[in-house]
C-alpha cells in the first residue's frame, strides 16, 4: 500500500483512483462495506483502490471527545485498511488548513485537482468541508464538472442496529 500524506503534488501513480473517504475509526463492518464497494468499482474500472482518511480524527482536532475516543489505535487502523486490499492510502493531517477548506474547495482543490479521483465512495452519513458543509448530494452535483463519479453505501447493520463508530463508542462508555 502506497501512502501519500498530502493532497498537493500527488504523482501520476497516485491519481485516477477509486477512493473511499472517511475516518474509518474501528474499521467496522460498515466501513468495510464502503471500502468493499470502492474495491468492486476499482476492479471493474481497472483503477487503483484508495482510502482517504484523516489524522488526527477531526473530533480530536476540535476537542470534541469525552473520555476514551479511539476505537482502534492509528497503526492498527492502517493495518486493517491495508488488509482490505487497498492500493493507496491518502493519509491527510487534519489541521487548521484542512479544517478551513470549504466543501467546494474540498471537492475542487483536494479531490479533483489534488488527488485526481476517478470515483468517490462514501457512507450514508458522510459530511465534509468546513462546518461539515458538504454531503453526498453536493458530491453528486459536482461530479460531472469534476470528471469523477460518486456512489453512496447505504446503512449497514443488523436487527440490533447499524454499524457505527459513534454507536460503538456509546456502548463502550455505558
Secondary structure, DSSP 8 states (H G I E B T S, - for coil): -EEE--SSS--GGGSS-EEEES--TT--HHHHHHHHHHHHHHHHHT--EEEEEEES-HHHHTT---S---SS-HHHHHHHHHTTT-SEEEEEE--HHHHH--HHHIIIIIIIIII--SEEEEETT-EESGGG-EEHHHHHHHHHHHT-EEEEE---EETTEE--HHHHHHHHH-
